[in-house]
């Protein structure tokens, strides 16, 4: 199992988990949920108390991944399998991304 903090404008909004079977879960943090001024991170991941489950990486996060030759270069330089979408996500979005969301790997606690 691998986990990552989801930051929205540098504030922790929730946690993305990749389970051992390859499925994914996303949930908002309680503090994010308690503040009515905090937005959804995506229209497809509305701010509700339920966990979101998917057999595949959620489209919102998948669309943050590099494509084509950029993906090939990132995978080669970082020794990431091109089908390891979670690994690619935490590598390419930890410092910067196109939008307000960043993804930071949670090391084993």
N, C-alpha and C positions, 0 to 999 in steps of 0.2 A: 504494500500500500504506500502511495506517495501523496503528500499533501502540499498545498500552497495557499498562502494568504492572498486574498484579492484586495488590492488597494484601489480606492477611487479617490483621485486627487490627493494621493499620499495618506489617506486615512483608511484603516482596515475596515472593509465592508463585509467580508465573508471568507469562507474557506472552500476551496475546490479540492476534492479527493479523487484519486484514481485508485480503485480497488484492485486486488490481486487478479480478479477475473477480467480486468480491462474496462469495467464499467466506471461511470463517473457519478459523483454527487456534488451538488453545490448547495450551500446554505448561508444565509446572512447571519452575522453576529447579532447577539442580543442588544448590544449597545447601538448598533446601526438601526435595528428595528425600533428601538425605543425613541429615536429622534425622528419626529415627523418631517423635519426639513431635509433629511437624507433621501436621495432619489434611488430609484431602481438602477442597477448597473446596466441593464438592458431591458428592452421591451419584452424579450423572450424569457427573461428571468425577473419577473415582477417581485417587488418587495412584499413578500408574505412569509409567514412563519414556517411554512412547510419546507422540507428538503426537496430539491429537484434531483431526479435520477435519470440517467441516460446510459444506454449500452455503448454510445460513442461520445467523443468529446463534443460538448455543447456547441452548436453553430456559432454562437457569439464568440467563444474562445477560439474555435477553429479558424474563424475569419481574421484573427489577429496574427496568424502564422505567415511566415514568408513563403513565397511560391517560386517555382521555376529555378533559375540559376542562383538566385539569392538563397533559396532553401538548400540547394546542393552545397554551396560554399559554407553556409553556417553548419550544416551537418558534418561536412568533412573536417572543418577546423575544430569543431567541438566533439568530434567522434560520437555523433548521435545518429542512430538509425533513422532513416527518412520516414519510417512509419511510427516512430516514437513521438507522437504529437504532444504528449504531456512534457517530455524532456525538451522538445523544441520550444514549447510555450514558455517554460520557466527559464530557458536560456535567452530567448530573444526579447522577453518583455519585463525582465527584472529591473532594468534601469530606465527604459524608455519604451513608449509605444505610440501609435498614431493617435489614440484617444486618451481619455482620462484614466483608464484602467491599466494597472500593472499587476504582474503575477510574481510573487516571491516564494521560492521553495521553503517549506518548513522542514528543518532538519529534525532527525529523530529526537524525540523528547526523552 
